[in-house]
């Protein structure tokens, strides 16, 4: 769903002293208490907070509502999700123009992202666009979902000299077989994009240790290692998997 971004926006060359700032604030995977103190302070110091979602559904807004943050400062933005990034780029352009006008008046603007803003996060498109307009952009790190997943299940994701590979949901059964046969621990994000490939791989390779997660950090959180259940499951958008190789390969 992510792809190259083009930016045809004008640059902003106001004196630095007269500008506000743009802050990319990582919210963590979903549990409000997993936000960092630095991120919370950034949100509390922002004049305006942009978060992705719609009026009826926004995981980022749900996190913000559980924090000591002034919700009247929060503005929702919706970007169409499609492999064709044309419409999404147009939405980002319009939003960046709006943010630039606010920064030009001295406003500090926070743009939120679930998990970590630098880890498979679409808001980085906005940061690139804003930076190309000569606006000051800084980011605050957050907890990625797979790290939180390991914690909730008591899983030691990698040990000693083991190697970890993190894949987007574009992987194949062949790629997984190569990685795990070579002893790599594999994390797969966005499972809904590769459901059939994962099921195919699992059916041919039942010996590996499969950890499946949904909605990490929320009230609907799920962790299971039940092989038969996973191989029949239709993976939702907010799901991930951690696969440890067969012990004889480790």
C-alpha positions as CSV (number, residue, x, y, z in Angstrom):
1,X,0.0,0.0,0.0
2,X,3.0,2.2,0.3
3,X,4.7,3.6,-2.8
4,X,6.8,6.5,-4.2
5,X,5.6,10.0,-3.4
6,X,5.9,13.0,-5.5
7,X,5.7,16.6,-4.2
8,X,4.7,19.6,-6.2
9,X,4.1,21.9,-3.2
10,X,5.7,25.4,-2.9
11,X,8.6,25.8,-0.4
12,X,8.2,27.8,2.7
13,X,11.1,30.2,3.3
14,X,10.0,32.2,6.4
15,X,12.6,33.0,9.0
16,X,13.0,30.2,11.5
17,X,12.2,32.4,14.4
18,X,8.7,33.2,13.0
19,X,7.8,29.6,12.3
20,X,6.2,27.0,14.4
21,X,7.4,23.4,14.4
22,X,6.2,20.1,13.0
23,X,6.5,17.1,15.3
24,X,6.0,13.5,14.2
25,X,4.7,11.9,17.4
26,X,4.7,8.1,17.7
27,X,1.8,6.7,19.8
28,X,2.9,3.1,20.3
29,X,0.9,0.1,19.3
30,X,-2.4,0.9,21.0
31,X,-2.1,0.8,24.8
32,X,-2.0,4.4,26.0
33,X,0.5,3.6,28.7
34,X,3.1,2.5,26.1
35,X,3.5,6.1,24.8
36,X,6.8,7.6,25.8
37,X,7.1,10.6,28.2
38,X,8.7,12.6,25.4
39,X,5.8,11.9,23.0
40,X,3.3,12.9,25.7
41,X,5.1,16.1,26.3
42,X,5.2,16.8,22.6
43,X,1.4,16.3,22.3
44,X,0.8,18.5,25.3
45,X,2.9,21.3,23.9
46,X,1.4,21.2,20.4
47,X,-1.2,23.8,19.4
48,X,-2.8,21.4,16.9
49,X,-2.7,17.6,16.8
50,X,-3.4,15.8,13.5
51,X,-4.3,12.1,13.8
52,X,-5.4,9.6,11.1
53,X,-9.0,8.3,11.0
54,X,-12.6,9.1,10.4
55,X,-15.3,10.5,12.7
56,X,-16.4,7.0,13.5
57,X,-13.1,5.1,13.6
58,X,-9.7,6.2,14.7
59,X,-7.3,4.1,16.8
60,X,-5.0,7.1,17.2
61,X,-7.8,9.2,18.6
62,X,-8.7,6.4,21.0
63,X,-5.2,6.5,22.3
64,X,-5.3,10.3,22.7
65,X,-8.6,10.2,24.5
66,X,-7.0,8.1,27.2
67,X,-4.2,10.6,27.7
68,X,-4.0,14.0,29.5
69,X,-4.2,15.8,26.1
70,X,-6.6,18.6,25.1
71,X,-8.9,16.9,22.6
72,X,-10.2,20.2,21.3
73,X,-6.8,20.5,19.6
74,X,-7.2,17.3,17.7
75,X,-8.0,17.3,14.0
76,X,-8.7,14.0,12.1
77,X,-7.5,13.5,8.6
78,X,-8.4,10.7,6.3
79,X,-6.2,9.4,3.5
80,X,-7.6,6.9,1.0
81,X,-5.9,3.5,1.3
82,X,-5.0,2.1,-2.1
83,X,-2.0,0.8,-4.0
84,X,-2.6,3.5,-6.5
85,X,-1.1,6.4,-4.5
86,X,-2.5,9.2,-6.8
87,X,-5.5,10.1,-4.7
88,X,-3.6,9.6,-1.4
89,X,-0.8,11.9,-2.7
90,X,-3.4,14.6,-3.5
91,X,-4.8,14.3,0.0
92,X,-1.4,14.5,1.6
93,X,-0.6,17.6,-0.6
94,X,-3.7,19.4,0.6
95,X,-3.0,18.4,4.3
96,X,0.6,19.6,4.0
97,X,-0.5,22.9,2.6
98,X,-2.8,23.3,5.5
99,X,-0.1,22.4,8.0
100,X,2.4,24.8,6.4
101,X,0.0,27.7,6.7
102,X,-0.4,26.9,10.4
103,X,3.3,26.6,11.0
104,X,3.8,29.9,9.2
105,X,1.7,31.7,11.8
106,X,3.9,30.2,14.6
107,X,1.7,27.2,15.5
108,X,3.4,24.0,16.7
109,X,1.7,21.0,14.9
110,X,1.9,17.4,15.9
111,X,1.2,14.6,13.5
112,X,0.5,11.3,15.2
113,X,1.4,7.8,14.0
114,X,0.6,4.4,15.6
115,X,3.5,2.3,16.5
116,X,6.7,4.1,15.4
117,X,6.4,6.8,12.8
118,X,9.6,5.6,11.0
119,X,8.5,1.9,10.8
120,X,6.2,1.1,7.9
121,X,4.2,4.3,8.6
122,X,2.4,6.2,5.9
123,X,2.8,9.5,7.8
124,X,6.4,9.6,6.6
125,X,5.1,10.6,3.2
126,X,3.9,13.8,4.9
127,X,7.2,14.4,6.7
128,X,9.0,14.1,3.4
129,X,6.6,16.6,1.8
130,X,6.9,19.1,4.6
131,X,10.7,18.8,4.7
132,X,10.8,19.5,1.0
133,X,8.9,22.8,1.8
134,X,11.7,23.7,4.1
135,X,9.6,23.3,7.2
136,X,11.4,22.0,10.4
137,X,10.3,18.4,11.1
138,X,11.4,16.4,14.1
139,X,10.1,12.9,15.1
140,X,9.6,11.2,18.5
141,X,10.3,7.4,18.6
142,X,7.6,4.9,19.7
143,X,7.2,1.2,20.5
144,X,6.6,-0.9,17.3
145,X,3.7,-3.4,17.5
146,X,5.9,-6.5,17.2
147,X,8.0,-5.5,20.2
148,X,4.8,-5.0,22.3
149,X,3.5,-8.3,20.9
150,X,6.6,-10.2,22.2
151,X,6.1,-8.5,25.6
152,X,2.4,-9.5,26.0
153,X,3.1,-13.1,25.2
154,X,6.3,-13.4,27.2
155,X,8.2,-14.2,24.0
156,X,11.9,-13.7,23.8
157,X,11.8,-12.7,20.2
158,X,15.5,-13.2,19.4
159,X,18.2,-14.7,21.6
160,X,22.0,-14.4,21.7
161,X,23.2,-14.3,18.1
162,X,19.9,-15.0,16.3
163,X,19.0,-12.8,13.3
164,X,15.7,-11.1,12.9
165,X,14.0,-10.2,9.7
166,X,10.9,-7.9,9.6
167,X,8.8,-8.2,6.4
168,X,5.8,-6.3,5.1
169,X,2.7,-8.2,4.0
170,X,4.2,-8.8,0.5
171,X,6.1,-11.9,1.4
172,X,5.8,-15.3,-0.3
173,X,5.9,-18.9,1.0
174,X,9.2,-19.3,-0.9
175,X,10.8,-16.3,0.8
176,X,9.6,-17.5,4.2
177,X,11.0,-21.0,3.6
178,X,14.4,-19.6,2.7
179,X,14.6,-17.3,5.7
180,X,13.5,-19.9,8.3
181,X,15.5,-22.7,6.7
182,X,18.6,-20.4,7.3
183,X,17.6,-20.0,11.0
184,X,16.2,-16.5,10.9
185,X,13.4,-15.4,13.2
186,X,10.7,-13.7,11.0
187,X,8.2,-11.0,11.9
188,X,5.5,-10.4,9.3
189,X,3.5,-7.1,9.4
190,X,0.2,-6.4,7.6
191,X,-0.8,-10.1,7.4
192,X,-4.0,-9.3,5.5
193,X,-2.0,-8.7,2.4
194,X,-0.5,-12.2,2.3
195,X,-3.0,-14.5,3.9
196,X,-2.9,-17.2,1.3
197,X,0.9,-17.3,1.2
198,X,1.2,-17.7,4.9
199,X,-1.4,-20.4,5.0
200,X,0.4,-22.2,2.2
201,X,3.7,-22.0,3.9
202,X,2.3,-23.1,7.3
203,X,0.7,-26.2,5.7
204,X,4.0,-27.3,4.2
205,X,6.1,-26.3,7.3
206,X,4.2,-27.2,10.5
207,X,7.4,-27.6,12.6
208,X,8.1,-23.9,13.1
209,X,6.9,-22.0,16.2
210,X,4.1,-19.7,15.1
211,X,2.9,-16.7,17.2
212,X,-0.1,-14.9,15.9
213,X,-1.3,-11.5,17.2
214,X,-4.3,-9.2,16.6
215,X,-5.0,-5.7,17.8
216,X,-1.9,-5.5,20.0
217,X,-2.3,-3.0,22.8
218,X,-6.1,-2.8,22.7
219,X,-9.0,-4.4,24.5
220,X,-9.4,-6.8,21.5
221,X,-5.9,-8.0,21.8
222,X,-5.3,-11.6,20.8
223,X,-2.3,-14.0,20.9
224,X,-2.4,-17.6,19.9
225,X,0.0,-20.3,18.9
226,X,-2.8,-22.7,17.9
227,X,-1.6,-24.0,14.6
228,X,-4.9,-25.3,13.2
229,X,-6.7,-22.0,14.1
230,X,-4.1,-19.9,12.5
231,X,-4.1,-21.9,9.2
232,X,-7.8,-21.3,8.9
233,X,-7.9,-17.7,10.0
234,X,-8.7,-14.7,7.8
235,X,-6.2,-12.2,9.0
236,X,-7.5,-8.7,9.7
237,X,-5.6,-5.5,9.0
238,X,-4.2,-5.0,12.5
239,X,-2.5,-8.4,12.8
240,X,1.1,-9.7,12.8
241,X,3.0,-12.9,13.2
242,X,6.3,-13.9,14.7
243,X,7.8,-17.1,13.5
244,X,10.7,-18.9,15.2
245,X,12.4,-21.6,13.2
246,X,12.3,-25.3,14.0
247,X,14.6,-26.0,17.0
248,X,16.8,-28.2,14.9
249,X,17.4,-25.2,12.6
250,X,18.0,-22.7,15.3
